[in-house]
Amino acid sequence: MNCAAPTVLEFDTVELAIRAMKDMPNGVPPPETIVTVDQNLQSKGGELFGSELIKYLADNGFGGWIVSCSGEDGIAETHTTLGANVVLGKPLPPVPEIRVR
């Protein structure tokens, strides 16, 4: 199977992510995209939460996968209700590298 190298976009805040997505066709990344979302990005200067990004993606018809991550109780249910496909709890176990098959 041949796969193209993925495009990786990283944003320090939800506000920056949404601003960039609004410039994309249809206002969201293409459906072959996996978006990873952390609930709290305020330490990076943002005011919005990850749940607001998930809602933005769902409201605008994003067809890819949303993977959320949070160490807060109750956020998993909130994120899945809003449209996240996968929810990871924190802290994640440390690994020397990410491996994808």
C-alpha positions in Angstrom: 0.0 0.0 0.0 1.3 3.4 -0.9 0.5 6.3 1.4 1.4 9.9 0.9 3.4 11.6 3.7 0.9 13.3 6.0 0.7 17.0 6.4 1.1 18.0 10.0 -0.4 21.2 11.2 0.2 22.3 14.8 -1.3 25.2 16.6 -0.6 26.6 20.1 -4.2 27.6 20.7 -7.7 26.8 19.5 -8.1 30.3 18.2 -5.1 29.9 15.9 -6.4 26.5 14.7 -9.9 27.8 13.9 -8.5 30.9 12.2 -6.3 28.7 9.9 -9.2 26.2 9.2 -11.5 29.1 8.1 -9.0 29.7 5.3 -9.3 26.0 4.1 -11.8 24.8 1.5 -15.1 24.2 3.3 -13.6 25.8 6.5 -12.2 22.5 7.8 -9.3 20.1 6.9 -9.9 17.4 4.3 -11.6 14.2 5.4 -8.4 12.1 5.4 -7.2 14.3 8.3 -6.8 13.3 11.9 -7.1 16.2 14.3 -5.7 15.8 17.8 -7.1 18.1 20.4 -6.1 18.9 24.0 -8.8 20.4 26.2 -6.6 23.1 27.9 -4.3 25.3 25.9 -4.6 28.4 28.0 -0.9 28.2 29.1 -0.1 28.9 25.4 -2.2 32.1 25.5 -5.5 30.8 24.3 -8.9 31.5 25.8 -10.9 28.8 24.1 -11.0 25.1 25.1 -10.5 22.0 23.0 -14.2 21.2 23.3 -14.9 24.4 21.3 -12.6 23.2 18.5 -14.4 19.9 18.4 -17.7 21.7 18.2 -16.4 23.9 15.4 -15.2 20.9 13.4 -18.5 19.0 13.9 -20.7 22.1 13.1 -18.7 22.6 9.8 -19.0 19.1 8.6 -15.5 17.8 9.2 -15.3 14.2 7.9 -12.0 13.1 9.4 -11.1 11.7 12.8 -11.0 13.7 16.0 -8.7 12.4 18.8 -9.0 14.3 22.0 -6.8 14.1 25.1 -7.5 15.4 28.6 -6.7 14.5 32.2 -10.0 16.1 33.4 -12.9 14.0 34.7 -16.0 14.3 32.5 -14.2 15.7 29.5 -14.2 12.3 27.7 -18.0 12.3 27.7 -18.2 16.0 26.6 -15.8 15.4 23.8 -17.5 12.3 22.4 -20.9 14.0 22.7 -19.5 16.9 20.6 -18.0 14.6 18.0 -14.6 13.2 19.0 -14.0 9.7 17.7 -11.3 8.7 20.2 -10.6 10.1 23.7 -7.3 9.5 25.4 -6.8 10.1 29.1 -3.7 11.8 30.6 -1.1 11.4 31.6 -0.2 9.2 28.7 2.6 6.7 29.2 5.9 8.0 28.0 7.3 6.5 24.9 10.5 7.2 23.0 8.7 7.6 19.7 5.2 7.3 18.2 4.8 4.3 15.9 2.0 3.9 13.4 1.4 0.8 11.4 
